[in-house]
Amino acid sequence: MLQSRVDSDWFHRIPKVELHVHLEGSIPLNTLWELVMKYGGHSDAPNMEALQKMFRYSDFPHFIKTWMWKNQFIREYEDFTLIAEAVAREMTQMNIRYSEVFYSPPDFFNHGLNTQDITIAIRKGLELVPEVEVSLIPDLVRDYGPQKASITLSEVNEVTDQGIIGIGLGGSEQDFPPELFAEVFENARKLGFRTTAHAGEAAGSDSIWGAVNILQVDRIGHGTRAYEDATLIEYLATHNIPLEVCPRSNVCTGAVATISEHPVRRYFDQGISITINTDDPVMFDTTLAREYVSLMADLGFSISDIQSLILNGIQSSWLSSERKVSLTKLFIADPSWNS
């Protein structure tokens, strides 16, 4: 059996899955710097140190502004291949075996790039790193409105052979409630897509209810503010709707004040299916290993709790039932699982 205390290296060694991570928020700093230099540099980031300092935020809108600033350095399809390979290699270093990765095609329409070729370019980069299995979740990006989301959905449907496993809805939740996208999500389900939506991150529990009742999502991205409604917490637990929880992200964007105040412990104890994720690991200076360490140090999670959270990730994924069983067995049999 695994001892009650483990060295920090254990958190890196254990096999992992991740269900809520954005490709564009995971670009290694050296790769992003390469892109900044490719496009002539920028006065806001004259060097690597300044670039790193860009990723500090006063609130969620500031984070979104920084996200868009970063995206100006992704202008060609080959850039997506470059970052996809770099992100996948980082995942292998952290022993992430399977991941469902968001990417945001609408953010790049202003560069003349289309959803289909962006997707193909990303898959090209991922295929260079066979050590990690990555499924893709296009983010329809609520900021562009339901009409653009509908167009993006149609484009996504043309490239499902590129490993697309579902669709998501991120962006400025506080300005674009889930109800606006009811028809888009209904059409997505008809096309056979699994669905998730960011909710309860920059808006309250009503946003989560909207994602559940109106969008009928399979999972909730974040769900941080579910605590505002006890009935909602009970509903999420009873109906086994997983939360894609991103603790450090929530602290960095001001959704919660500190890790020790994060409601994830409460949700876990109340029977909600919890998965732990990094969201935008480079932009929030985190890794899955760091998230696990923090859960133990600041919120009283045990080693067996961490193992349960990892296995929750497998069960909450959109893999087939057979793949879930085989991946679970593979994880438990891994030499590092109990040592």
C-alpha angles and dihedrals in degrees: 000000000000112000120247090248123045135183115257091250090070090071089058095044100051117093114254145190128205128199104175114050129122119223094215092049092051100058108132111245094242090053092048090048088052089056093046089054092045090061097045102272128266134250091230090061111029091160142012093267091055091046091055091049089056087073097074118100139199094202143335097285088053089053091052090049090052090047090056091045090056093048092063087078093060103077109137135051090244088060089063091051089051095050094041091056092045093049092047091051090052089052092054089052088057093045094245103163099182133018139174104212128198121217128179115222096174090063090067103045088099088065090056093253122141129215096242097054093040088056093048091048091052093050090050090058094044092052089062088067107051092167091084127048112221127186119191131234114188111216109222088203110223094218091078093056134240096291093058089042090056091051091049090050091054091050092048090053089062093061105040088127088073092077099273108162103175146330133262141195120222135151132079100359092174091062102035113045121203093251090075090065101047095114093045092054092045088055091047091056091049088054090053100253123146112228142218133167135194106246137156092026106096093006134044139260092290088067090055091049089051092052091049101041103029104029093031091213124190092219138014122231107225103336087190097153098048086112088078090076122041090194090057092052090052091047094051091050096044094047093042095234106167123226119219094215120196107183103179091042089057091053093047093052094042097248086128128015100229139356091251088060095049113121095221092102090053092049092048092050091047092058102256114148101250128193122184120223143165100226096196104004099184094042090050097037094237145119132198089255090055091049091053093047090051093049089056097041100042107024106032100247114161128221090257088051090054090050090050091051091052092050089046086060091058093047093046093049123101094242119125118271090251092053091048091055094047094046092049091052090047092052095047091048093051111116092234096051095088102016 
